[in-house]
Amino acid sequence: MFVSERPWGSFQQFTLNEATTVKIITVDPGQRLSLQTHEQRAEFWQVLDGPIDVTVGDETWSAQPGEQIWVAQGAVHRMGNSSERPGRVLEVGYGSFDEDDIVRLEDDYQR
């Protein structure tokens, strides 16, 4: 990612001509995704609505709207929502995207 300054302001460029998958993930109140890893992709998250409970590696924190998080390829990660409103995260996946690439270490839904 890089930032380009312009006379009218600036823009952040997240990708240029590379394999990416872009999603907006909504996490319902009281829910969380599995604690997981991916071997074929890295992820960039930007919190749109929050807070969102985030775990990356050994760190866990409450990410606020506008916060940007990098999840390196192979890193243990999870997002959840302990608030009373749905939370949304923009996710840009870098690399080969395949839901079968998810290695679930913990999962509330027994998948």
Buried (B, 14 or more C-beta within 10 A) or exposed (E): EEEEEEEEEEEEEBEEEEEBBEEEBEBEEEBBBBBBBBEBBBBBBBBBBBBBBBBBEEEEEEBEEEBEBEBEEEBBBBBBBBBEEEBBBBBBBBBEBEEEBBEBEEBEEEE
